[in-house]
């Protein structure tokens, strides 16, 4: 099995967002009263899983039309994001030729080669890239996340996935910290597992090869290896107890003898291709 790690932009957030833990409300963590120069840049990652004859994308990054030589102006960022809570906490930058479409072209693939897109959650930087794919592409999001997005227009904007042919799925298995999972291909190779972070419908993806080695893509349950090693979940979470429970599970899986790799959606890593 092979996984390509594709950086599809970056976001600028408060330093306290990623590794500050659930320590109570702090305005700067949410981007309030925070100057742009006080933000830190973290990568936005999409993953291409290649197993058998399937090409499976995990998240889509920022859509291609937002590529630019320098970060877009305040007005253009707000126009793109729209949702006020997300705009307060997040700025973005998608350098030229770094959209998911461009990254796929670098490895000689096009949107028509993709069998599934798995949206771990519906944050702007994870989902807006669906605009670059055909309506015929199979795109999956959990029912929990879809419900959350509809109920919270201050955080989510439906314009991010407008015209995308998204299918909502329900859990049919009992793996993971909340005993909610989905066996995507029916052979145990790609398992979607419910997690919590700053999203209540988020899931991680466990990709398992024939030799039983696996890679865990744990979305925004944490912002990288330091998070699960020190058990510091994102400072902004919808359920603090569930968020910590998720991260404890990620830690356990990451330390499993069969775990080849463990990566977050905002992981800083030099790795480009995983083989296991």
C-alpha positions in Angstrom: 0.0 0.0 0.0 1.2 3.5 -0.8 0.1 6.9 0.5 1.2 10.2 -1.0 1.3 13.2 1.4 0.2 16.3 -0.5 0.6 19.7 1.0 -2.4 21.7 -0.3 -1.9 25.1 1.3 -1.3 26.4 4.8 -3.3 28.2 7.5 -2.2 30.9 9.9 -3.6 30.4 13.4 -3.0 31.3 17.0 0.1 29.5 18.5 -2.1 28.5 21.4 -4.6 26.7 19.2 -2.6 23.6 18.4 -0.9 22.4 21.6 -2.4 24.5 24.5 -4.9 21.8 25.5 -8.4 22.3 26.9 -7.5 25.1 29.3 -10.6 27.3 29.0 -11.6 30.2 26.8 -8.9 32.6 25.6 -9.9 35.2 23.0 -6.6 35.0 21.1 -6.9 31.2 20.6 -10.1 31.9 18.6 -8.3 34.6 16.7 -10.0 37.5 18.5 -7.7 40.5 19.1 -4.9 38.5 17.3 -2.6 40.3 14.9 -1.6 38.6 11.7 2.0 38.8 12.7 1.3 36.9 15.9 -0.1 33.9 14.0 1.9 30.8 13.1 1.8 28.9 9.8 0.9 25.3 9.7 0.5 23.0 6.7 -2.7 21.7 5.3 -2.3 18.1 4.1 -4.3 15.9 1.8 -3.5 12.2 1.5 -3.8 10.0 -1.6 -4.1 6.3 -0.6 -3.4 3.8 -3.4 -4.5 0.3 -2.6 -5.2 -2.4 -5.2 -6.6 -0.4 -8.2 -8.2 2.3 -6.0 -7.2 5.9 -5.6 -8.7 7.3 -2.4 -8.2 11.0 -1.4 -8.5 12.1 2.2 -9.5 15.7 2.3 -9.1 18.2 -0.6 -7.3 21.2 0.7 -8.0 24.7 -0.5 -9.6 25.1 -3.9 -7.4 26.0 -6.9 -9.0 29.4 -7.7 -7.6 30.7 -4.4 -3.9 30.1 -5.5 -1.8 33.3 -5.3 1.7 34.6 -5.2 1.3 36.1 -1.8 -1.5 35.7 0.8 -4.8 37.2 -0.3 -6.0 40.5 1.2 -8.2 40.7 4.3 -11.3 41.3 2.1 -10.6 38.5 -0.3 -9.9 36.1 2.6 -13.3 37.0 4.2 -15.1 36.6 0.8 -13.6 33.1 0.4 -14.2 32.0 4.0 -17.5 33.8 4.8 -18.2 32.0 8.1 -17.3 34.6 10.8 -16.0 32.2 13.5 -13.7 30.5 11.0 -12.5 33.8 9.6 -11.7 35.0 13.1 -9.5 32.0 13.9 -8.0 31.2 10.4 -6.2 32.9 7.6 -5.0 30.8 4.6 -2.4 30.8 1.9 -2.4 28.6 -1.2 0.8 29.3 -3.2 0.7 28.9 -7.0 0.6 25.3 -8.2 0.0 23.9 -4.8 -3.7 23.1 -5.0 -4.7 19.4 -4.8 -5.4 19.4 -8.6 -1.8 20.6 -9.1 -0.4 18.1 -6.7 -2.2 15.3 -8.5 -0.8 16.4 -11.8 2.7 16.1 -10.4 2.1 12.4 -9.9 0.4 12.0 -13.3 -3.2 11.7 -12.0 -6.3 13.8 -12.7 -9.6 14.1 -10.9 -11.2 11.4 -13.1 -8.7 8.9 -11.6 -10.1 9.3 -8.1 -12.4 6.6 -6.8 -13.3 8.2 -3.5 -12.9 11.5 -1.6 -13.1 11.1 2.2 -13.9 14.4 4.0 -12.7 13.8 7.6 -14.5 17.0 8.6 -15.9 20.1 6.9 -13.4 22.8 7.9 -12.7 25.3 5.1 -9.2 24.2 4.4 -10.1 20.5 4.3 -13.2 20.7 2.1 -13.2 23.7 -0.3 -11.1 21.8 -2.8 -14.1 19.7 -3.7 -15.0 22.5 -6.1 -12.2 21.2 -8.4 -13.7 17.8 -8.8 -16.4 16.4 -11.0 -20.0 16.0 -9.6 -19.6 12.3 -10.5 -16.8 11.9 -7.9 -17.8 9.8 -4.9 -17.4 12.1 -1.9 -18.2 10.9 1.6 -18.8 12.7 4.9 -20.3 11.4 8.2 -23.9 12.1 9.1 -22.7 13.6 12.4 -20.5 16.1 10.6 -23.2 17.0 8.1 -25.7 17.8 10.9 -23.1 19.9 12.7 -22.4 21.9 9.5 -26.0 22.7 8.9 -26.6 23.8 12.5 -23.6 26.1 12.7 -23.5 28.8 9.9 -21.1 30.9 12.0 -18.4 28.3 11.6 -19.4 26.6 8.4 -20.4 28.0 5.0 -22.3 25.8 2.6 -20.5 27.6 -0.2 -17.4 25.6 0.6 -19.0 22.4 -0.9 -21.6 24.0 -3.2 -22.4 21.8 -6.2 -20.4 18.9 -4.8 -22.1 15.5 -4.9 -21.5 14.6 -1.3 -22.9 11.4 0.1 -23.6 11.1 3.8 -22.7 7.8 5.5 -23.7 6.1 8.8 -21.4 4.0 10.9 -21.7 0.2 10.4 -18.9 -1.0 12.6 -17.7 -0.8 16.2 -14.0 0.1 16.0 -12.3 3.1 17.7 -12.7 5.0 20.9 -16.5 5.5 20.4 -17.2 2.1 18.7 -18.3 3.8 15.5 -16.5 2.9 12.2 -17.1 2.2 8.6 -15.3 -0.5 6.5 -15.1 1.5 3.2 -14.2 -1.3 0.8 -15.5 -4.2 2.8 -12.1 -5.9 3.2 -10.7 -4.1 6.3 -8.1 -2.2 4.3 -9.7 1.3 4.7 -11.5 1.9 7.9 -13.1 5.3 8.8 -13.2 5.8 12.6 -15.1 8.4 14.5 -13.0 10.9 16.5 -13.5 14.2 18.2 -11.6 17.4 18.1 -12.9 20.8 17.2 -15.5 19.0 15.1 -18.2 16.5 16.4 -18.5 14.5 13.2 -14.8 14.1 12.4 -13.3 10.8 11.5 -9.8 9.4 11.1 -8.7 6.9 8.5 -6.8 3.7 9.2 -5.2 2.2 6.1 -4.1 -1.4 6.6 -1.9 -3.3 4.1 -1.9 -7.1 3.5 1.0 -7.6 5.9 -1.2 -6.0 8.7 1.0 -2.9 8.9 -1.2 0.2 9.1 -1.0 4.0 8.8 -3.3 6.1 10.9 -4.5 9.5 9.5 -6.1 11.1 12.6 -7.4 14.4 11.0 -7.6 17.2 13.6 -7.8 15.0 16.7 -4.4 16.5 17.3 -2.0 18.8 15.4 0.9 16.3 15.2 3.1 13.8 17.0 3.6 16.1 20.0 -0.2 16.2 20.6 -0.6 12.5 21.2 2.8 12.1 22.9 1.9 14.8 25.5 -1.9 14.3 25.3 -2.5 17.9 24.4 -5.7 18.1 22.2 -6.7 21.2 20.2 -7.5 24.1 22.5 -10.8 24.6 20.7 -13.0 21.4 20.9 -16.7 20.7 20.8 -16.4 18.2 23.7 -13.3 18.3 25.9 -13.8 14.8 27.4 -14.4 13.2 24.0 -11.5 15.1 22.5 -9.1 13.7 25.1 -10.5 10.2 24.7 -9.9 10.5 21.0 -6.3 11.5 21.5 -5.7 8.8 24.0 -6.9 6.3 21.4 -4.6 7.9 18.8 -1.7 7.5 21.1 -2.5 3.8 21.7 -2.8 3.2 18.0 0.4 5.1 17.2 2.4 3.0 19.6 1.0 -0.2 18.3 3.8 -2.5 16.9 2.0 -2.7 13.6 1.6 1.1 13.2 3.9 2.1 10.3 3.0 5.8 10.4 0.7 8.2 12.3 -0.1 11.6 10.8 -2.4 14.5 11.5 -4.0 16.8 8.8 -1.7 19.6 9.9 1.4 17.6 10.6 4.8 19.1 9.8 6.7 16.3 8.1 9.4 15.9 5.5 7.8 12.7 4.3 6.3 12.6 0.8 5.4 9.0 0.1 4.6 6.2 2.6 5.0 2.6 1.7 4.1 -0.1 4.2 
